[in-house]
Amino acid sequence: MDIVVKGRNVEVPDHYRVHVAEKLAKIERYDHKLIRVDVELFHERNPRQSDTCQRVEITCVSRGPVIRAEACTNDFYSALDAAIAKLDTRLRRAADRRRVHRGRHAPLSVAAATADLPVAELAAPFGGTATAVAERVEEEPADEYDDQPWHIARAKVHPAEPMTVDDALFQMELVGHDFYLFHDKETGRPSVVYRRHAYDYGIISLDI
């Protein structure tokens, strides 16, 4: 398992990279097919956000679904601990789901899978951005947008693997986003599932 640590607006010292590797060493017990773990550090320069100025994002790439977690605090060490705690829960949930499928039992429902999530995490308002889609490949924004009044910070692409609505909702919870873009296996349509309130979800599809 490769661990890649990088920073945005911040230099990452070698001792922090070692600390990250030590902290992430235990996550392989949930998935022995992990290929890479990307850890990205962000520093918010706005002094009004000093309590949450340091953000850590962790993305696990394996042969299965992408699993992601992030946390913001006033220092990178506590942010890393908080992000790993979320990641641990999501990896464990994914491992439980794999065991259910291997045992040929009924797949775990989204409601059951998310029952132990904190209310604050489930009740986050739907106000996502272009970055809130689970990705496998990240690209730089195209130069053609440079002369526009708005700014695209990231452009991401991920495989359009057909899946059910329940699988899409489950993967949305694994990456910790408020919405998830997918190819609906039953209708064949490009669709988006999104979180509304608590355990309520919505779905938007394109009729093409």
Buried (B, 14 or more C-beta within 10 A) or exposed (E): BEBEBEBEEBEBEEEBBEBBBEBBEEBEEBBEEBEEBBBBBBEBEEEEEEEEBBBBBBBBBBEBBBBBBBBBBEEBBBBBEBBBEBBBBBBBBBBEBEEBEEEEEEBBEBEEBBEEBEEEEBBEEEEBEEBBBBBEEEEEEEEEEEEEEEEBEEBBEBEEEEBEBBBBBBBBBBBBBBBBBBBBBEEEBBBBBBBEEEEEBEBEBEEE
